[in-house]
Amino acid sequence: MTIVPPVVLAHLNNQFTSVVVAAHTGVPYLAYVGARLAEDEIDTSLLQRGVLGGGLDVEVYPWLIAEPSKGWMGRPGIALRQGSSSTLSTAFTLHSATTSHNELTLNVVDHSLNISIELILRLENSGPLTISTTVHNASDMEISVDALRITTPVGPSCAEILTLGGRHAMEAVEERQTWGRTRIALENRTGRTSHEQLGVVFAGTPHFGEQHGQVWGVHLAWSGNFECVCDSVTEAMRVVQMGELLLPQEVLLAPDAHYVAPTVVMAYSSQGINGVSHQFHNYLRSFSAPDTHRPVIANTWEAVYFDHDLSTLCQLADVAASVGIERFVLDDGWFHGRRDDTAGLGDWWVDTSVWPQGLTPLIDHVRNLGMEFGLWFEPEMVNPDSELFRTHPEWALNGTLSEPILGRNQLVLDLSREDVREYLFASIDALLSTHEISYVKWDHNRPLIGGASHAQTVGAYALFDALTTAHPHVQFESCASGGGRIDMGIATYLDRFWTSDSIDALDRLEIQKGVTKLIPLEMLGSHIGSPTCHTTGRKHALSFRGATAMFGWLGVEWNLLTLDEREREKLSHVISVYKQFRALLHTGNYIRHDHPDTTMHIHSVVSSDAREALVSVSRLHNGPSHRTAPLTLTDLSPDVLYSVQRIDLGTPRWALHRGLPDWVNNGVHATGAQLAHMGLVLPPLLPESTMLLHITQVSR
């Protein structure tokens, strides 16, 4: 038999990565995603796989849309049906390929079915490869799109998979699995991104870490159901297949209609997970500039809950302004009938029984103090005990059932309906247009059930788009019982994520370690809570709570009226230190450090020119040794002399000792090479405490 070599369609390069796209027998696939290659012509014999005995008499490649008709025996890349028929046998072939700059547009067609697919592969200047896909129904029959999965190859030496998941108030916990000869499947069916599974997977070489190893990261930029398959069985290749998880007939295409699939975002690094994260961060920063105005927030939720009183809230605002807060956010409880979480959702007008003069007196008071004002909404939800539901029960998903399933006493509004979106837009627009509101906290406190995820997500995006277009100067935050909806799909509409409903500083270190693998610090809400955490009951010193919350978009969620003068001074100091480093934290490169001592948690931000860094060193809990390994800093310039100074956030919390290294109290000068290879001997920290270090260039 004759072996037909593949044809190279495009060789895309940026400073991080090379991507080679090829076609074999008219079917396109990703031939290579990895370390940057010189822009030399590629001999196609390097791409040939050959035909082995005991199998099919064809060469099988990791097709972008893998089909059984091409010999692919893994998870199919596409599943289509016409009417009540079984899944159609598709056979797409390349119709056209157009390259422009670092972008390749492919059109593949199944002529027998009259269905075409456009794939746009773009190697972003910020680093990642993005793959956007659209299915077009050119037939005269309705088509059901039951699945569309994009196949992305990763390195053949990948041996481990790292995913991020958890639960409410403990999101994005790392789970590492050995990736042998197996398929690892991840699914999300909650109707939103979910607490249980963040839609990103990292595949890497054995024992890859934050700062070492080859790593491929693949993310689906989508806020609804998704699926991911890590397959090392099919044709002995290692691929990640990612796509929206669709239920039967969830996406129906009439003749001449199209389905726009969620974008797949993929990045490669030889510098560990951090290298992939930096590309993901820079990609998101291309939508939301890192130097955007991001004021320190005071949120009223854990201070007053539903107990709204103008006098109390004005006093709370007075204290907030005095300690350096820049934006005051009124949380849940301000709208019609909302005295607890059993009623009111959907009735988005001010409750005059609580606010007889409306919100204007509070807003005026806040603004006269020099702060901005923000407001909480949960637009996608409705309580059965609300004027909206009594008037329009048909607007709720499953709302007409005799016993619909509630979550937090609420149902989900059907955002696929234009009349629902129009009502919500008009309600929110009226408040934003008639009040000086600079920020919206947008909550989403229950999962969906049933097969409405796709239309619901598209409808939510449409509503976000309409509101952000109408109010470009209002910043929006995504909250979904904390971190239940964090992804790059919704990130393009928003400015901030509420990372977790837990602001326990110890838990937040773990949660933020996970979420920052995908999202940059400046987009992650990170608040200082009260000494006793609302969700865990743990007690922490302000220095620990403050140092943890600094690495993000800082806020305070604490009844400030309970603070004495000394506590206010301490909080004011923490906020002033944060403001000193805010620009660095929000524009620099964020680094999660590998350290041999698992009781230690170390992370840092280094400026893009490596002239300055802020380093956080925390001890999580006690270990079996009094000492720990030195702190090494590998992202500074080796020949530059640096000053290292400890930042005072309050009384140091040292473990038992007779003497500390001199640098701890007096600072030290060292070159970047010395800090990278010799490091700093760390002092003995008590459990649940943090030391901050400021590193600045002295000379070159």
matplotlib code that plots the C-alpha trace (Angstrom):
import matplotlib.pyplot as plt

x = [0.0, 1.1, 1.6, 0.5, 2.4, 0.6, 0.6, 1.6, -1.2, 0.4, 3.4, 2.4, 5.0, 5.1, 7.7, 6.5, 5.2, 5.1, 2.0, 2.1, -1.3, -1.3, -3.8, -3.8, -6.1, -7.8, -8.5, -6.8, -5.2, -2.7, 0.6, 2.6, 2.0, 5.2, 8.5, 9.2, 10.7, 12.7, 10.6, 12.2, 10.4, 9.2, 9.9, 6.5, 8.1, 8.6, 4.8, 4.0, 2.7, 2.8, 0.4, 0.9, -0.3, -3.4, -5.3, -6.8, -5.0, -5.0, -2.9, -4.9, -4.0, -5.4, -7.9, -9.2, -12.6, -12.0, -14.4, -14.9, -15.2, -11.5, -10.4, -10.7, -11.7, -11.7, -14.4, -15.9, -15.2, -18.7, -22.2, -25.0, -28.6, -31.4, -34.9, -35.2, -32.5, -29.4, -26.2, -25.1, -21.9, -20.0, -17.0, -15.7, -12.9, -11.0, -12.6, -10.3, -7.4, -6.5, -3.6, -3.4, -0.6, -0.8, -4.3, -5.4, -9.0, -10.2, -13.4, -14.3, -17.4, -19.5, -21.0, -23.4, -25.0, -24.5, -22.9, -19.8, -17.6, -15.3, -12.4, -10.3, -6.9, -5.1, -1.8, -2.2, 0.6, -0.1, 0.8, -2.1, -3.5, -7.3, -9.6, -13.0, -15.5, -18.8, -21.1, -23.3, -26.4, -26.6, -29.1, -32.9, -33.4, -33.1, -29.9, -29.3, -25.7, -25.2, -21.4, -18.5, -15.2, -11.9, -8.9, -5.6, -2.4, 0.0, 3.5, 4.1, 6.1, 3.1, 2.6, 0.4, -2.8, -3.6, -7.2, -8.9, -12.1, -13.8, -17.0, -18.7, -16.3, -13.4, -13.0, -10.1, -8.3, -5.6, -6.0, -3.1, -3.5, -1.0, -1.9, -1.0, -2.7, -6.2, -8.9, -9.6, -13.0, -14.2, -17.8, -19.7, -23.5, -24.4, -25.4, -22.6, -18.8, -19.3, -17.5, -16.8, -14.7, -12.9, -12.9, -9.1, -6.7, -2.9, -0.9, 2.8, 6.0, 6.6, 6.5, 5.9, 5.5, 4.8, 8.3, 9.6, 8.6, 6.9, 3.2, 0.2, -2.9, -6.2, -9.3, -12.8, -13.9, -17.5, -19.8, -22.1, -21.8, -18.6, -16.7, -13.0, -11.4, -7.7, -7.0, -3.7, -5.3, -6.4, -3.5, -1.1, -1.3, -1.9, -4.7, -7.1, -10.6, -12.6, -16.1, -19.5, -21.5, -24.7, -27.8, -29.9, -31.7, -30.3, -28.8, -31.2, -30.1, -32.8, -31.7, -29.1, -28.7, -25.3, -23.9, -21.0, -19.0, -17.1, -13.5, -10.7, -7.7, -4.4, -0.9, 2.4, 5.4, 8.7, 8.8, 6.1, 2.5, 3.6, 4.6, 1.2, -0.5, 1.4, 0.1, -3.5, -3.1, -1.7, -4.5, -7.1, -5.3, -5.7, -9.4, -9.2, -6.1, -4.2, -3.8, -7.5, -8.8, -9.5, -10.5, -10.4, -13.9, -15.9, -18.8, -21.6, -22.7, -20.7, -21.2, -25.0, -26.4, -30.1, -30.4, -30.4, -30.6, -29.5, -28.0, -25.9, -24.8, -23.7, -21.7, -20.1, -19.3, -17.7, -15.3, -14.7, -13.5, -11.4, -9.3, -8.8, -11.7, -12.4, -15.7, -18.6, -20.8, -24.4, -25.0, -28.2, -31.3, -32.1, -34.9, -38.6, -39.6, -36.0, -35.9, -34.3, -33.4, -36.9, -38.4, -37.9, -35.5, -36.8, -38.4, -35.5, -36.8, -35.9, -37.9, -39.4, -40.3, -36.6, -35.5, -38.3, -36.2, -34.6, -30.9, -30.0, -29.3, -26.8, -25.2, -24.8, -23.3, -20.8, -19.8, -19.4, -16.9, -14.9, -15.9, -17.6, -20.8, -21.6, -24.8, -25.6, -27.9, -28.8, -30.6, -30.8, -32.8, -36.4, -38.0, -41.5, -42.4, -42.0, -44.2, -42.3, -43.0, -46.6, -47.1, -44.9, -44.4, -43.7, -40.5, -38.8, -37.1, -39.4, -41.4, -44.8, -44.1, -46.3, -43.2, -40.1, -36.8, -35.6, -32.0, -31.5, -35.3, -35.1, -35.6, -33.7, -35.2, -35.2, -32.7, -33.2, -36.4, -36.0, -38.8, -37.0, -33.8, -35.6, -37.2, -33.9, -32.1, -34.8, -34.8, -31.0, -30.5, -33.1, -31.1, -27.7, -29.0, -30.6, -28.0, -24.3, -23.4, -19.9, -19.9, -22.3, -21.8, -23.7, -24.5, -25.7, -26.6, -27.8, -27.0, -29.3, -31.0, -32.3, -31.1, -31.2, -27.5, -26.6, -29.4, -29.1, -25.4, -25.9, -28.7, -26.6, -23.8, -26.3, -27.6, -24.0, -23.1, -26.2, -25.5, -21.8, -22.3, -24.9, -22.8, -19.2, -18.0, -19.6, -17.5, -19.1, -18.2, -19.2, -20.1, -21.8, -22.0, -18.3, -16.3, -19.0, -18.6, -15.0, -13.9, -12.5, -15.9, -17.6, -14.3, -14.5, -17.6, -16.6, -13.9, -13.8, -14.5, -15.6, -13.1, -14.8, -17.4, -14.8, -12.4, -10.7, -7.1, -5.8, -8.3, -7.9, -4.2, -5.1, -8.1, -6.1, -3.3, -5.7, -7.7, -4.6, -3.5, -6.1, -7.1, -4.7, -4.6, -6.2, -9.4, -9.8, -11.7, -9.8, -11.2, -10.1, -12.7, -13.4, -11.0, -13.3, -14.2, -17.9, -17.6, -15.0, -15.0, -11.2, -9.4, -6.5, -4.4, -5.0, -1.4, -2.2, -5.6, -4.2, -1.2, -3.3, -6.0, -3.3, -2.6, -5.7, -8.2, -8.4, -11.6, -12.9, -15.9, -16.1, -18.3, -15.9, -18.1, -16.8, -13.2, -11.5, -9.2, -6.1, -7.7, -8.7, -5.1, -3.8, -6.4, -5.6, -1.9, -2.6, -4.7, -2.0, 0.7, -1.6, -2.0, 1.8, 2.1, -1.2, 0.3, 2.9, 0.4, -1.9, 0.6, 3.5, 4.1, 2.5, 4.7, 3.6, 6.8, 7.8, 9.2, 10.3, 8.5, 4.8, 4.0, 5.2, 3.2, 5.3, 4.1, 5.3, 4.8, 7.8, 7.6, 7.9, 11.4, 12.4, 13.3, 10.9, 9.2, 6.8, 7.1, 4.8, 6.1, 3.5, 3.6, 0.4, 0.9, 3.7, 6.0, 8.4, 11.5, 12.3, 14.0, 12.9, 14.7, 15.9, 13.7, 15.1, 14.0, 14.7, 12.8, 15.1, 18.0, 21.1, 23.6, 21.5, 22.1, 18.8, 17.7, 15.6, 13.5, 10.8, 7.5, 5.9, 2.2, 2.0, 3.7, 5.9, 4.7, 7.9, 8.2, 10.5, 14.1, 17.1, 18.2, 17.0, 19.1, 20.3, 18.6, 15.1, 15.3, 18.0, 17.5, 20.2, 21.8, 22.3, 22.5, 19.8, 22.1, 22.7, 19.0, 18.3, 21.0, 21.9, 18.6, 17.5, 17.5, 13.9, 13.1, 10.8, 7.2, 4.3, 1.5, -1.0, 1.3, 2.9, 6.1, 6.1, 9.4, 9.9, 12.7, 14.0, 16.9, 19.9, 22.1, 23.0]
y = [0.0, 3.6, 5.8, 9.4, 12.0, 14.8, 18.4, 21.3, 23.9, 26.4, 26.9, 29.5, 31.0, 33.4, 34.0, 31.0, 28.3, 26.8, 25.3, 23.1, 22.4, 19.7, 17.7, 14.1, 12.9, 16.2, 16.2, 18.8, 18.1, 19.7, 18.1, 19.9, 22.3, 22.8, 24.5, 27.2, 26.0, 27.9, 29.0, 26.4, 24.3, 21.1, 17.8, 16.1, 12.7, 13.9, 13.9, 10.4, 7.8, 4.8, 1.8, -1.0, -4.6, -5.8, -2.6, -0.5, 0.0, 3.8, 6.3, 7.8, 11.3, 13.4, 15.1, 18.5, 17.0, 13.3, 11.0, 7.2, 7.4, 8.4, 5.5, 7.3, 4.8, 7.1, 9.6, 11.0, 14.7, 15.3, 13.8, 14.9, 13.7, 14.4, 14.1, 10.9, 9.1, 7.6, 9.5, 10.3, 9.0, 12.1, 12.5, 16.1, 17.0, 20.2, 22.7, 25.7, 26.9, 30.6, 32.0, 35.6, 36.7, 34.2, 33.0, 30.0, 29.6, 26.2, 25.2, 21.5, 20.1, 17.0, 17.1, 14.3, 16.0, 19.6, 20.6, 22.7, 23.6, 26.7, 26.5, 29.5, 28.8, 31.8, 31.9, 34.9, 37.4, 36.8, 33.1, 30.7, 29.0, 29.7, 27.5, 28.9, 26.6, 27.2, 24.5, 25.6, 23.6, 24.1, 21.2, 21.4, 19.5, 20.3, 19.0, 18.2, 18.9, 16.4, 16.9, 18.9, 18.1, 19.7, 17.4, 18.9, 16.8, 17.2, 15.9, 12.1, 12.3, 13.6, 11.2, 13.2, 15.1, 18.0, 19.2, 21.7, 21.1, 21.0, 22.3, 25.4, 27.5, 25.2, 25.5, 24.8, 22.2, 20.4, 16.8, 15.0, 11.7, 9.4, 9.3, 5.8, 3.9, 5.1, 7.7, 10.2, 11.9, 15.0, 16.3, 19.2, 19.1, 21.9, 24.4, 26.8, 26.4, 24.8, 24.5, 20.8, 21.1, 24.1, 23.7, 23.4, 20.5, 20.5, 17.6, 17.4, 15.4, 13.3, 15.2, 18.6, 21.4, 25.1, 26.0, 23.0, 20.5, 20.6, 21.4, 21.8, 23.6, 23.3, 25.3, 25.7, 29.3, 28.6, 29.1, 26.1, 22.4, 20.9, 17.7, 16.9, 13.6, 12.9, 10.0, 8.1, 4.9, 5.8, 5.2, 5.4, 9.2, 11.6, 14.1, 16.3, 16.6, 19.5, 20.8, 21.8, 19.0, 18.9, 16.9, 15.4, 18.1, 20.9, 22.5, 22.2, 23.8, 24.8, 25.0, 27.8, 28.1, 27.7, 26.7, 28.6, 26.3, 27.6, 28.6, 26.2, 28.0, 26.0, 26.9, 25.2, 25.9, 24.3, 26.3, 24.4, 25.5, 29.1, 29.4, 28.3, 30.5, 33.6, 33.0, 32.6, 35.7, 37.8, 36.6, 37.8, 41.0, 41.7, 42.0, 43.7, 45.9, 45.1, 48.7, 49.3, 51.2, 48.6, 50.3, 48.6, 47.4, 47.1, 44.7, 44.8, 41.1, 39.7, 43.0, 43.3, 40.5, 41.3, 43.8, 47.0, 50.3, 53.6, 55.0, 51.8, 51.6, 55.3, 54.6, 51.6, 53.7, 56.4, 53.8, 52.2, 55.6, 56.3, 53.1, 53.6, 51.8, 53.2, 51.5, 50.7, 47.8, 47.2, 43.4, 41.4, 42.7, 46.1, 45.2, 44.6, 41.9, 40.8, 40.4, 36.9, 34.5, 33.1, 36.0, 38.9, 37.7, 39.0, 42.2, 44.6, 47.8, 49.4, 48.2, 51.4, 49.8, 49.6, 52.5, 55.1, 57.6, 55.0, 54.3, 57.9, 59.0, 56.1, 56.7, 60.4, 59.7, 57.2, 59.5, 62.5, 60.4, 60.1, 56.5, 54.8, 52.8, 49.3, 47.2, 43.4, 41.7, 38.1, 38.6, 35.0, 33.8, 34.2, 33.3, 31.7, 34.3, 37.3, 39.6, 38.5, 34.8, 35.3, 37.3, 35.1, 31.6, 30.5, 32.6, 30.2, 27.0, 24.1, 26.8, 25.5, 22.0, 21.2, 20.7, 22.3, 21.6, 24.7, 25.7, 28.3, 28.8, 29.9, 28.9, 29.9, 32.3, 31.2, 33.6, 32.0, 34.1, 37.6, 38.9, 37.8, 39.4, 42.6, 42.7, 42.2, 44.7, 47.3, 46.7, 46.9, 49.6, 51.8, 51.6, 52.1, 55.1, 56.9, 56.3, 56.8, 53.1, 52.1, 48.4, 45.5, 42.2, 39.7, 36.5, 33.1, 31.0, 27.6, 25.1, 24.4, 21.1, 19.7, 20.4, 24.2, 25.0, 26.0, 28.4, 29.7, 30.5, 32.2, 34.3, 35.2, 36.4, 38.4, 40.1, 40.8, 42.2, 44.5, 45.9, 46.4, 48.1, 50.4, 51.1, 50.9, 52.7, 50.2, 47.3, 43.9, 41.0, 37.4, 35.5, 32.1, 31.1, 32.1, 30.5, 28.6, 30.4, 31.2, 30.8, 32.8, 32.8, 35.1, 36.9, 38.8, 40.6, 41.1, 42.8, 40.6, 37.2, 36.5, 33.7, 31.9, 32.4, 31.3, 34.1, 31.9, 32.9, 29.4, 28.0, 31.0, 30.2, 26.8, 28.1, 31.0, 28.7, 26.8, 29.6, 31.6, 28.8, 30.3, 33.8, 36.7, 38.2, 41.5, 39.8, 37.8, 39.3, 38.7, 40.1, 40.5, 39.0, 39.2, 37.5, 34.5, 33.2, 33.1, 29.7, 27.8, 29.2, 29.5, 32.5, 34.2, 37.3, 40.3, 40.1, 36.6, 37.6, 40.8, 39.2, 36.5, 38.9, 41.3, 38.9, 39.7, 42.6, 43.6, 44.1, 44.0, 41.9, 42.7, 44.6, 47.5, 49.0, 46.4, 47.5, 49.6, 52.4, 50.2, 47.6, 50.3, 51.6, 48.1, 47.6, 51.0, 50.0, 46.8, 48.6, 51.3, 48.6, 47.0, 50.3, 50.7, 47.4, 47.4, 48.3, 45.6, 43.0, 43.8, 44.0, 41.8, 38.1, 35.9, 33.0, 30.0, 28.5, 24.9, 24.2, 20.8, 21.5, 20.9, 22.9, 26.0, 28.1, 30.6, 32.9, 36.1, 38.8, 40.0, 43.1, 42.6, 44.2, 42.2, 45.4, 44.7, 41.8, 41.1, 37.7, 36.0, 33.1, 31.3, 28.3, 26.4, 24.0, 22.4, 19.9, 17.3, 19.6, 22.9, 24.1, 24.4, 24.7, 28.2, 30.4, 30.6, 33.2, 32.3, 35.0, 37.9, 39.1, 37.1, 40.0, 42.6, 43.6, 43.5, 44.8, 42.4, 44.0, 42.4, 44.3, 44.9, 43.9, 43.7, 41.8, 39.0, 35.5, 33.6, 30.0, 29.3, 30.5, 32.0, 34.1, 35.0, 35.4, 39.0, 39.7, 39.2, 42.4, 44.4, 43.4, 42.2, 42.9, 40.0, 39.4, 37.7, 34.7, 34.5, 34.6, 32.0, 29.5, 30.2, 31.6, 33.0, 31.0, 31.3, 32.1, 29.8, 30.9, 29.8, 27.9, 30.1, 33.1, 34.9, 37.0, 39.5, 40.5, 43.5, 43.1, 46.0, 46.6, 48.4, 48.5, 46.7]
z = [0.0, -0.6, 2.4, 1.7, 3.6, 5.4, 4.0, 6.3, 6.2, 8.6, 10.9, 13.5, 15.9, 18.8, 21.5, 23.5, 21.2, 17.7, 16.3, 13.2, 11.5, 8.9, 6.8, 5.9, 3.1, 3.3, 7.0, 9.3, 12.6, 15.0, 14.2, 16.9, 19.8, 21.8, 22.2, 19.6, 16.4, 13.8, 10.9, 8.6, 6.1, 7.8, 6.0, 6.0, 6.6, 10.2, 10.5, 9.1, 11.5, 9.2, 9.2, 11.6, 11.5, 13.3, 12.7, 9.9, 6.6, 7.1, 9.0, 11.9, 13.2, 16.1, 13.8, 15.1, 14.9, 15.3, 13.3, 13.3, 9.5, 9.5, 11.7, 15.0, 17.7, 20.7, 21.8, 18.5, 17.9, 16.6, 17.0, 14.8, 14.3, 11.9, 13.5, 15.5, 13.6, 15.2, 15.2, 11.6, 10.1, 9.2, 6.9, 6.8, 4.4, 3.9, 1.6, 2.2, 4.4, 4.7, 6.7, 7.8, 10.2, 13.1, 12.2, 10.2, 9.0, 8.0, 6.4, 6.3, 4.6, 4.6, 1.1, 1.7, 4.7, 3.5, 6.8, 7.1, 10.0, 10.2, 12.6, 13.4, 15.0, 16.3, 18.1, 20.3, 20.9, 24.6, 24.2, 24.0, 20.9, 20.6, 18.6, 17.6, 15.9, 14.1, 12.6, 9.8, 8.6, 4.8, 4.5, 4.2, 7.4, 11.1, 12.7, 16.3, 17.5, 20.3, 20.7, 19.3, 20.9, 19.7, 19.8, 21.0, 21.2, 24.1, 24.5, 24.2, 27.4, 29.4, 32.4, 34.8, 34.7, 37.1, 37.5, 39.8, 41.7, 45.1, 46.6, 47.8, 50.0, 49.0, 45.3, 42.9, 45.0, 43.0, 42.1, 40.4, 38.6, 36.9, 33.2, 32.0, 29.2, 30.0, 29.3, 32.0, 31.6, 33.3, 33.1, 34.5, 34.4, 36.9, 34.2, 35.3, 35.4, 38.9, 42.2, 41.6, 38.4, 36.9, 33.2, 32.7, 32.6, 32.8, 31.3, 31.9, 32.1, 35.2, 38.4, 36.7, 39.1, 39.3, 38.1, 36.2, 33.6, 30.3, 30.7, 28.3, 29.7, 27.9, 29.0, 27.6, 27.7, 28.7, 31.7, 31.2, 31.0, 29.6, 29.1, 28.8, 27.8, 28.3, 26.0, 25.8, 24.4, 20.9, 18.5, 21.5, 21.2, 24.1, 23.4, 25.3, 23.9, 25.1, 24.3, 25.6, 27.1, 25.2, 26.0, 23.1, 21.1, 23.3, 20.2, 17.2, 13.9, 11.5, 7.8, 7.4, 11.2, 12.9, 16.3, 17.7, 20.0, 23.1, 22.4, 23.4, 24.9, 24.9, 26.1, 26.4, 28.6, 29.4, 32.7, 34.6, 35.3, 35.9, 32.3, 31.1, 33.7, 32.6, 29.0, 30.3, 32.4, 29.6, 27.3, 29.8, 30.3, 26.6, 27.4, 30.8, 31.2, 34.4, 35.3, 35.3, 38.4, 41.0, 44.3, 47.7, 48.5, 51.7, 51.3, 53.8, 53.7, 56.7, 58.6, 58.5, 56.4, 55.7, 58.6, 56.5, 58.4, 56.9, 60.1, 60.8, 57.2, 57.2, 60.3, 58.6, 55.6, 57.9, 59.4, 56.0, 54.6, 57.6, 57.1, 53.4, 51.7, 48.3, 47.3, 49.5, 48.3, 49.6, 49.4, 49.4, 51.2, 49.6, 47.1, 47.4, 49.9, 50.6, 54.4, 54.2, 51.4, 51.0, 49.0, 46.7, 44.0, 40.7, 42.1, 41.3, 42.8, 46.1, 49.1, 50.4, 53.7, 54.5, 52.3, 52.5, 50.7, 48.4, 48.1, 47.4, 51.0, 51.5, 48.1, 48.7, 52.1, 50.6, 47.8, 50.1, 52.0, 48.8, 48.1, 45.2, 45.6, 44.5, 44.6, 44.7, 42.2, 41.4, 38.1, 36.8, 39.8, 41.1, 44.4, 44.2, 46.8, 44.6, 42.5, 39.4, 39.9, 40.8, 37.5, 35.3, 36.6, 33.0, 33.1, 35.5, 34.3, 35.6, 37.3, 36.1, 37.6, 40.7, 42.8, 41.1, 42.8, 44.7, 45.5, 48.3, 48.1, 44.4, 40.8, 37.7, 35.2, 31.6, 30.0, 26.6, 26.5, 25.1, 27.3, 30.4, 29.3, 28.4, 31.8, 33.6, 31.4, 32.1, 35.8, 36.2, 33.7, 35.5, 38.7, 37.1, 35.1, 38.0, 40.7, 41.0, 41.0, 39.8, 40.5, 40.3, 42.3, 40.1, 42.1, 40.9, 43.9, 42.6, 39.8, 36.9, 36.3, 33.0, 29.5, 29.4, 30.0, 26.4, 25.9, 29.4, 29.1, 25.7, 27.2, 30.2, 27.9, 25.8, 29.0, 30.2, 26.8, 26.8, 30.2, 29.9, 26.6, 28.1, 31.2, 30.2, 33.3, 35.7, 36.8, 37.1, 39.4, 38.8, 41.9, 42.0, 45.6, 45.5, 42.8, 41.0, 37.7, 36.9, 33.3, 30.4, 28.7, 31.2, 31.9, 28.6, 30.0, 33.6, 35.7, 38.8, 40.1, 43.7, 44.3, 47.1, 49.8, 52.2, 53.3, 55.8, 55.1, 55.4, 52.9, 50.6, 50.2, 48.7, 46.7, 45.2, 44.4, 42.2, 40.7, 39.8, 37.5, 35.1, 36.3, 37.1, 40.6, 39.7, 38.6, 41.9, 44.7, 48.0, 51.2, 54.8, 57.0, 60.7, 63.2, 63.3, 59.9, 58.9, 57.1, 59.1, 62.6, 62.5, 64.1, 62.5, 63.2, 61.0, 59.6, 58.2, 56.9, 55.4, 53.8, 52.2, 50.9, 49.4, 46.6, 44.6, 44.3, 48.0, 49.9, 53.5, 54.7, 58.4, 60.7, 61.1, 63.8, 66.2, 65.8, 68.5, 67.6, 67.7, 65.4, 62.9, 62.8, 62.1, 59.3, 57.9, 57.8, 56.0, 53.4, 52.9, 52.4, 49.8, 48.0, 47.9, 46.0, 44.1, 40.8, 41.1, 42.2, 39.3, 36.5, 37.4, 36.8, 39.4, 40.6, 42.7, 44.1, 44.4, 47.8, 49.3, 52.6, 52.1, 55.3, 53.5, 51.0, 48.9, 46.1, 44.7, 42.0, 40.0, 37.8, 34.1, 34.1, 37.2, 39.1, 41.9, 43.6, 46.5, 48.1, 50.6, 52.8, 54.9, 57.2, 56.9, 59.8, 61.9, 60.4, 61.8, 61.5, 63.2, 60.0, 56.4, 53.1, 52.0, 49.9, 46.4, 43.9, 40.3, 38.4, 39.1, 36.9, 37.9, 37.6, 39.4, 43.0, 45.0, 48.4, 50.5, 53.3, 55.5, 55.5, 58.8, 58.9, 62.7, 65.5, 63.9, 64.7, 65.2, 66.5, 69.4, 68.7, 70.4, 67.4, 63.9, 60.7, 60.7, 57.4, 58.9, 60.9, 59.0, 55.4, 53.0, 49.7, 47.3, 43.6, 41.6, 41.1, 44.9, 45.6, 43.0, 44.0, 47.6, 48.7, 52.0, 55.2, 56.5, 60.1, 62.1, 61.5, 63.6, 61.9, 60.0, 59.7, 56.9, 56.3, 53.4, 51.6, 49.4, 46.9, 44.9, 42.4, 43.9, 40.8, 37.6]

ax = plt.figure().add_subplot(projection="3d")
ax.plot(x, y, z, "-o")
ax.set_aspect("equal")
plt.show()
